[in-house]
Amino acid sequence: MNIVKTLRTLTLVLIITLPLLAAPPPQSASAATWAEQTLSRMSLREKVGQMFIPYVYGQSAYDTSSWAVSQNRKLYGVSNAAQLIQKYHVGGIIYFTWTGNMNNPRQIATLSNGIQHAALVQRVPVPLLISTDQEQGIIYRLPPPVTAFPSNMAIGATRHTTYAYTAAHITGQEMRALGLNQNFAPDADVNVNPKNPVIGVRSFGSYSPMVSSMVAQQVQGLQSAGVAATAKHFPGHGDTDVDSHTGLPVIHHTLRQINTIDLPPFRAAIAAHADCIMTAHIVVPALDSSGRPATLSKRILTGLLRDRLGFRGVIVTDSLQMAGVRQMFPDSEVPIQAINAGADMMLMPPNLGLAISSVVNAVNDGRISRQRINQSVLRILTLKAKLGLPKHPYVDPDAIPGTVGTRAHATASANIANHSITLVRNAHGILPLPRGSGWNVLVTGWGVQTTTRITQGLDARGLRAHRLWTGANPSSTQIAEAVSAARRNRVVIVTTQNVEYDSGQQRLVRALISTGRPVVVASVEHPYDIAYFPSATAYLATYGYDTPSVLALVRVLTGNVNPSGKLPVRIPALGGGTLYPYGHGIRYPEATGAALAGADGAVHLGLERA
């Protein structure tokens, strides 16, 4: 076993440090032949259609519900997914819950089969890439009983690359069972900016070597399950305080910072043979002084990603509906600029018909060469062949229960979550709370389901938990009610979620601390919240409000699990400097849980009985 671990470690070092020496896995002759023959049969419009990934409304490929039909007609002039494929010859479709695509596993699998059937009865039969953003953590698209995993930052807190692989492999297995063959994950950004409004816990952390090792394992985990991995957001979205959905971020890193912080995770993804890389709608002056976002920059996509880093797979843009890519050019011009920059597939154009027609016209006018189109489409077809889609486009809905949401998968997720919870502060040894003691505990703060699950978990372990949900940005009345309830309880547990943007949550926690009761703060997303109340009695970071992480939090609170997570980021102090460094984490003394379970808690903690 030690020899195996050593070999895995050496392999990982090579993956991270020698990316340009890695050769892609060989394509089979039949796969290459299928891709080339299929390309030779396609018209220009069919080729261009392959370069777009829209969303579509409906539960099935032939959905006739009035809601789905009206939405699709408004967007595309068609009624359903089958007609969309027939009209536009698109290369992929992305699923969302809000489009009605994902209600339950069997429905999803049936939708996927219908979409593939519609694609394979066309003049030139080409199966589709079917994708979603199943990053896990707070970016979680597929519904229960699909297995939920903790966020990337939670996995980073465990420091176990095997957990990154396991979570990705299981995610890939379950996606493929439902007919999805492409995941817009993993996130390869290095979250060095605590004020980042769009990445945060989607990143594995702020230390580039750790992020790189996790990204490599996730790429391998997904692709070993037959799902194309898509490392994002190139060339690195980790140091921004602007959301590219609503604005155009500018990354002011120097070339040295880009090479040492931002690029290593993408180098690791390339060395791990990532099938796809997604672009970022960010301006990086050190790489391109023109002011173009990376998605539209030939210097970044072709000069850096293709030529310097040697990426041979499919380059996918982030959504073209986002504000960050629509400020310099009109919607008709954006896909032309993206293709000439080096992009192969365009995600979610605001007007699909306009986008395709604009590209076709640009080819006919000589603004885009036919060779350039053929390069991209051949990459797309080659990926589809690698995934086995020409021979095996369909899935068996009856086989879903044996793969999706199994007990073994749930156990794997719970194990990762147990090792991710990070105890940052524990004054007076307040934690763990003594199981079976009957202590009155107030559970308050952010999150309806989060506070409910914590309350239920404490009750099940012999504590008397009382729930008072105060929500986001609690009012003065809610804060006063929480303060009154705190005085009637022995301990207070308050959940927070990104308090930097929520003065009400800040006031709530400070008011609870002023009662003199022990206050245990549990941040259920960004771990940076403690900077706003460093005097809290105890502080834990879960890195997400997903069910596995919240249940693991309860186990840590009551000593069923000894916290072993280590901060995957540095927590800065509000006045400057570092409040807690990268790698900080506290464990309970081994005998603490057993001792407290049989001790008089009031004496042990010096607390007044409530």
N, C-alpha and C positions, 0 to 999 in steps of 0.2 A: 504493500500500500504506500509506503514512504517513497519507494522508487517511482511509482506512478505519479505521485504528487510532485516529485522533483522534475520529472519529465514534462508535466503540464506547466510547471513554472518556467522551465527553460524555453518551452515552446512559446509561452506568452511573452517572454522577454524578446524573443526574436520577432514576434508579431509587432511589438511596439517599436523596436529600435531599427528594424531592417525592412521597412515597408516596401521600398523601391526594389528590393531584391526578390520579392515574392511574385511568383507566377500564378496567374489565375488557373483554376481547375480546368482541365481540358474538356472541350465540348465534344459530345459524340458526333460521329459523322452524320448520323441520321438527323440529329437536331439541327446541325448547321445546314444540311441539305434542305430540310423542311423550311427553315427560315429564308434561305436564298430563293428557293422555288416559289414560295408564297409571295415574297417581295416582287419577283419578276411578273407575277400575274396581276398585280394591283394597279389600279389607275392612280393618278396623282391625288384625286380627292379622297380615295380610299386610304392612301398612304398618310395624308395629312390628318385624316380622322383618327388614325392610330395614335397620333401624338397628343390627344386630348383625353382628360379624365374628368367628366362631369359627375354631378350627383343627379339622382332621379327620384321622384316621389312614387311611393307605392309599396305594398307588401308582397306583390308578385310581379313577375315580368309582364303579365297581361292584366294588371290591375284595372278594374272598371269602376272603382268607387268615384263618386263625384268629386271628392276632395282631391284625390291624386290626379285625376284627369284634368281638372281645372288648373292645378298648379303646373303640370307638365305642359299643357297647351300654352299657358302664359309664358313659360320660359323657352320652350323648344318647338311649339307648334305641333306636338304629338301627344298621344294619350298616355303612353306607358313606356316602360323600359325597352320592350321589344321593338316598338316603333322608333324609339330614339336610336337604337343600334342600326336599324334598317336605313334610317335617313342620314345619319351622320358617320357611321362606320367607326365609332370611337374605339380607342384601344383599351380603355378601362372605365370602371365605375367605382365611385367611393360611396360607402354606406354611412348613414347617420340615423340616429333615433328620430330626430325631428323631421326626417323625410319619410317616416313610416317604414323604413327598411328593416328594423331590428326589434321585433316584439318578443320572439322566443326562438330557441334553437332550430326547431323543425321548420318554422316559417322562413328563417334565414337561409337554411339549406335549400329549401324549395325555390326561393327567390334566386339563389345563385345558380341552381340548375336551369331555371327558366331563362336567365340571362345568357348562360352559355349556349343553350339550345338556339336562342334567337341569333346569336353570333355565328353559329355553325351552319345555319341554313341560308346564309348570304351567298352572293355570287362567288366571293372568295372567302371561304370559311376560316375565321381567325378567332380563337378563344380569347376571352377578356381577362385582363388583370382586375381582380376584385379586391378592393382595399378598404381600410379604415384606419383610424388613429388609435390603436390599442396599445398605448404607451404603458398603461396601468397607473395605479395611484389616482391622481385627480383627473387624468385624461384617460377615461375608461368608457368605451363605446358599447361593447357587447353586453347584453342583459344577462342576469342570473338565469340559469345556474352556471353560466360561464365563469370560470374561476377568476376571482379578483386577486391581484397581487399588490403589495405595497409599492410606493413610488420608487423611482430611480434613486432619489436622495436617501430614502430609507435603506435601499440595498447598499448604497455607498456607505451608510453608517455601519453596516455589518462588516465591511471590508472583505467579504467573501466573494471572490469572483465566481465560485461555483454556484452561488445563489443567483447571480446575474444570468448565468447560462440556464439554470433550472427554470427560472421564471420565464425566460424567453422561449425555451423549448416547449414548455407546457402551453404557453400562450399560442405558439405556432401550431401545436398539435390540435388545439381546440378551434383555432381559426380555420385550419385546413378542413377539419371535419364539417364545418359549416359552409364550405365552398369559397372562403376568402383565401387568396394566395399571395397577398402583398400587405405588409404592415408598414405604416409610416412611423417607424420606430427602428432603432432607439434614438433618443435625444443625445447628441454628442457634444452639446454645449457645455462649457466650463463656467459655472455660475459664480464668477468672481465679484459680481455686483449685488450686494444685499437688497438694493432697491429695484432689482430687475422685476418688472411687472408681468412678464409673459413666460419666463422660463422657470426660475425658482426650483421647486422640488422635482420638476421634470428632468433636471440635471442630476447626475450622480454626485456632484459636489464641486468644490472650488480648486482641487488639486489635480492638475492635468494628468500626471502619470496614473493616478487612481482612476480617473474618468476614462482614460484610454484603455486600461485593462478591462473595465466593466463593459465598455462599448464593444470591444473585440469579442467578448464572451456572448453578449446579447446577439450580435450579428450571427455568430456560429450557432447559437441556440435556436434562433428563428429559422435559419436556413437549413439546419439539420432536420427540421420538421416539415420542410417543403414550402416554406413561406419566404418570399423575398423581403429581406431587411432593407430599410431605407434610413441611413444615418442622416441626421438633420441637426442644425440648420447651417449649411456651409456658407461662409468660412468660419462661423462661430458667433452665436447670438447671446453669449453669456455675460457681456459687460455692457448693458444698455439700461437706461431708465425710461425708455419709450417703447410702447407696444406697437409692433409693426402691423397689427390689425387696424390700428387707428392713426398711425403716424409713420414717419420714416426715420428710424434710429440711425445714428451715426456712431460708429465704433472708432474711438481715437487711439487705438493701440498702435504702438510702433511695430516695425517689421520684426524686431526681436521678440516683442510680446506675442505677436501673432504666431511666430514659429515655436515659441516655448509654451504658450498657453492654449491658443485656439486650435492650431492645426494638428497636434499630436493625436487627439481622439479620431480625427478623420483619417490620418495616416494609419492608425490601428484598424479602423474599419476597412480601409482599402486592402491592407495586408491580410485581413480575415476574409477577403473576397466578397465584400458587401455587394449585393446585386444593384443597389440604387443609392444615390445620395440626393437629398433635397436641398435646394437653395434657400437662402435667406434674403428677405427684402430689407437689407441693411446696407448703408454706405460705409465703406472702409477706405478712407483717403490714402492710407499707406499702400493699399493695393491698387487703387484706381482713383486718381484725382479728379475724374470727370464729374463726380457727383452721382453717377449711376448706382442704383442698388445692385448688389451682387447678382441677382437674378438676371439682370440685363447687361452684365459686364463681361465682355469677351476676355478681358485681362484676367478676370477671376475664374470664370468657368472653363475657358479653354486654356489660357496661359498658365494658370495655377493648377486647377483641378485635373485637367487632362494631361497637359504637357509636363508640368513639374512633378505632380504627385502620381501620375501614371494611372489614373482611374479609367477603367475600360467599360464600366457598366453604364446603367441608365441614369441620366441626370433628370430629376423631376423638380419642377418649380414648386414653391409653396403656393397657396391659393392665390390666383390672380384677382380675386375679389377684394383682397386686403389693400388698405390704403397705402401701404409702403411701396407698392409697385405701380400705383396708378397716378403718381404725381407728376412725372416727367413726360409721359406720353398718353394719348387717348387709348381707350380699350381696343380699338382696331389695330393699333400699332404695337402694343405690348407683346403679343405673341411673336410678331416678326422680329422684334428686338431680342427676345429671349432665345429664339432659335438661332439667330446669328451670333448670339453670345456663346451658345454651346448647349442649351437645354434640349432634351429629347422629348419630354412629356410635360404638358402644361395642365396644371391642376385647377379645376373649377373656374374657367373663364366666366366673366359676368354675362357675356352674350356668346353662346357657343356657335351659333350660326355665323355671326359676324366674325368671330375669331378664325374659324375654318376658312371662310371665304377670303378673308384678308390674307391669310397665308398662301392660299392657292393663287390669288392674284399676284402676290409678291413673287412667287415662283415664275409665273407666266411673264411677269415684267422684268425678271432678271435680278430682283433684289435679294432673293434667296436662290441658291443653286439647287438643281435637282440632285446633285451629288450629296449636298448637305442634308436634304430630306431623306435620301436613301440611307445615309449613315445612321440617322436616328432610328428610322423604322427597322433597319436590320438589327440594331441593338435591342429594340423592343421585342421583335419576333424571336430573337435568340434567347432572350430571357424567358419568354413564354414556353419555348421548347425545353429549356433547362428545367423549368418547373413541371414538365411532363403534361402540359395542358392539351397539346394536340391529341395525345393518346388517352388521357384520363381527365376530361374536363368536368365530369360530374362527381357528386358525392352521394353517399347512401344515407338518407335521413334516419333509417332504422338503426344505423350503427352509432348514432350520436350518444346515447346513454353510456356506451362503453368507453367514451373518450372525453366527453364534455362534463365538467363539474363533478368529477369522480371524488371519492373520499381521499384517495391518494394525492390528488392534486390540491385539495383543500388543506391536507396535512402539510404539504410542502409549502404552501403559502403561509400558513400559521407559523411554521418553523422560521421562515425568513422574518416575519413580523416580530416574533419573539426576540430575535437577535438584533433588531434594528432600533428598538426604543432606547433613547439616550437620556440618562439621568444627568442633568447638568449641574443642579444644585440640590442639596439635601441637608439644610441647616437643622441641627439638633437631632439628626437621625429620625425625622418625622416619618419617613417612609422606610419600610413598607407599613401599611396600615394593618393592624392585627386582625386576622380572619377570625370570625366567630365571636368577636368582642361585643357586638351589639352597639358599637359606637354610632352616634348620630352624625351623619356626613351630609353636608349640603353639596349638591352637584349643580353648578350653574354655568352660564356663559354661552358661547356660540354653538350652534348646531342642534337642530331638533333631534335628529337620529343619533347624533354623537352623544349628547347628554342623556338620551334615553338608554342607549346601550351601556354607558358607564354606570348609570343608576341600577339597571337590572343586574349588571355584573357584580356590583358591590353587594346588593341584596342577596344574591345567590351565594356569596361568601361570608354571610353572617354579620354584615354591617347593616345599619338602618339608614339607607340613603334617601334623601329627599331632593327632588328635582325642581329646579326653578330656571327654565330657559329664558335667557334675556336677549338672544338674537344678536344680529349685527347692529352696531351703533345704538346701544341701549339708551333709553331716555333717562332723565333725572328721576322720574317716578319708578322706573324699573330698577335703577341702581339703589334707590332708597329701600325698595322692597327686598332686594338681595342682601343689603347690609343688615336689615332687621332679621332676615332668615339666618344669616351667618352667626349672629349672636345667640341663636337658639341651638346651634350645632357645635360639635366638638372640633371638626375640621372642615375646611372648605376646599373643594376641588373646582377650579374654574378653567374652562376651555377657551382658548383664544385662537383667532385666525387672522393673521396678517394685520396686527394692530397698528402698524405704521399709517395705514390709510383709514383708521377708524378711531377717532378720538373718544367715542362712547365706550368702546372696549377698554381703552386706557384708563378712563375715569372709573369704570367699574372695578377693575383689578386694584387700583390704588385705594378706592374706598373700602374694598374688602380687606386689604392689608391693614388699613387704619383701625379696623375693629379689634385688632390684637389677637384674633384667632389665627391659627396656623393656616396659611393659604398655599395650596399646591396648584401651580399653574401648569397646564398641559397645552402646549401649542400644537395644533392639529393641522398645520401646514408649514409655513416658513419657520425655521428654528430661531429666527432673529428677534422674536417678540420679547425675550427676557431683557433686552437692552432698555426697555421702557419701564421695567419694574425689577431692578436687580436685587431688591431686598425681599422678594417673595421667599417664603419659607423653603419651598422646593420648586423645581422647574424640570419638566420633562419635554422632550421633543419626539413627536411621532412621525413627522414629515408627510402627513396625510390624514384625511378623515375617512379613508376606505375602511370597510368592515374589519379586515384582518388586523390593521394597525390599531384600531380602537379597542378591539378585543385583547390584543397584546398589551395595550396600555393598562387595561384592568388587571391583567395577570401581574404586571410589574407593580402596580399600586398596592396589591395585596400580597406580594412576595411569592406568588406562584412561579414567577420567573424573575431571575436576577438580571437586572439590566446590563447589557454588554455592548450596546451601541456606542460608537465614538463619533463625535461631531465630524461630518464630512465637509464642513465649511468653517471659516473663522467668523465669530460673532463680534462685530465691532461695538465699542461703547459709544453712547450718543455724543459724548464730549470729545471723541477721538481716541485712537489707540484700540487695543484689543481687550474686550471683556472676557471672552473665552477663546482659546486657540483651537485651530484645527486639530482634531485628535482627542480633545477633552471628553471624558466620560467617567462616571462614578459607578462603582458596583457596591452592592450591599455586602457587609461582612457575612460570611457563610452561615453563621448561626443566628443572624438577625431575625429571619422570618420565624423560625421555630421558637426563639426566645419570646418574641412579642406575642405569639399566639397564645402563650400560657401566662403572660405577665399582666400586671395591672397597668394598663396603658397610661392612665392618668399620672401614676407615679413615675413611670419610665420617661414620659415626655414633659413632666411638670405642667400638665394641663388641668384645668378645672373641668369637672364632669359637666356634661351638658345633657 
